[in-house]
Amino acid sequence: MNTEPHDSTRGAQEVAAALLVLVDAPARGEDEERLLRRLAQGAADIPGVEAAACSLPGPEGVPGHLAASDERAHRLERLQAKSREGPCLDTSRGERPLTNIALTHPHSRTRWPRFTDHALTEGFTALTALPLAHQGRTMGALELYHQHNHLAPSDLRWARLLADATAVGLAHRDMLRDALVRGDQLQGALNTRLVIEQAKGILAERFDCDLQEAFDRLRGHARTNQLKLSALAALIVASPSDSPPFPRPRPRPAH
């Protein structure tokens, strides 16, 4: 929690620096957990925020990767994962932001009974939950724990910027991963094609036939013996010329 007097110029500079770090973190190789820790600590430094937590949903929709600025927020985040109820889950599912929600209001106790009781016990009377969203895709949520009406609109805007910067970073991370996967797939396909072409050339020379006939022999043997074409081709390329399944024909004796 930031307890120093609010200097808007200094605060703007600090948040701007944090925004750049969050956007660029995946490109530097930082994983989700480190990125979320940066977000939680940066959000907790916003005036009026007493603690912050953030999470990305796991395979079953419950919080998977998570981070918190202190142990109180971490306990509340774990509680939501265990009980499968809470503002983090609602916001991660794509619901609208929850701003300055009074935990003392009966509606909060009805909506999140266990979470609300524990949050009040931890000393928080309100929360704000913001989605980590980019281009219509919600990837997680940022929660700000504070006192009711103690979060100024300008500081809420900074929190939104931090959440948006993190979402952009996460989206870039996914794009980088997809590009690497596609690159590996293309390289694998190219390697497979090269070894098949090598095997075709070997068989064409070995049996004095054209490349189409060589490929027909290769494909026919693979189908008959339920072999992968690439595996059979690799075997031919790596084996001596007198090895099966296509040994070089022996020269006919001269008469």
Stockholm file with secondary structure:
# STOCKHOLM 1.0

chainA/1-255         MNTEPHDSTRGAQEVAAALLVLVDAPARGEDEERLLRRLAQGAADIPGVEAAACSLPGPEGVPGHLAASDERAHRLERLQAKSREGPCLDTSRGERPLTNIALTHPHSRTRWPRFTDHALTEGFTALTALPLAHQGRTMGALELYHQHNHLAPSDLRWARLLADATAVGLAHRDMLRDALVRGDQLQGALNTRLVIEQAKGILAERFDCDLQEAFDRLRGHARTNQLKLSALAALIVASPSDSPPFPRPRPRPAH
#=GR chainA/1-255 SS CCCSCCCHHHHHHHHHHHHHHHHHTGGGTCCHHHHHHHHHHHHHTSTTCCEEEEEEECTTSSEEEEEESSHHHHHHHHHHHHHTCSHHHHHHTTCCCEEEEETTSHHHHHHSHHHHHHHHHTTCCEEEEEEEEETTEEEEEEEEEECTTCSCHHHHHHHHHHHHHHHHHHHHHHHHHHHHHHHHHHHHHHHHHHHHHHHHHHHHHHTTCCHHHHHHHHHHHHHHTTCCHHHHHHHHHHSCTTCTTSCCCCCCCCC
#=GC SS_cons         CCCSCCCHHHHHHHHHHHHHHHHHTGGGTCCHHHHHHHHHHHHHTSTTCCEEEEEEECTTSSEEEEEESSHHHHHHHHHHHHHTCSHHHHHHTTCCCEEEEETTSHHHHHHSHHHHHHHHHTTCCEEEEEEEEETTEEEEEEEEEECTTCSCHHHHHHHHHHHHHHHHHHHHHHHHHHHHHHHHHHHHHHHHHHHHHHHHHHHHHHTTCCHHHHHHHHHHHHHHTTCCHHHHHHHHHHSCTTCTTSCCCCCCCCC
//
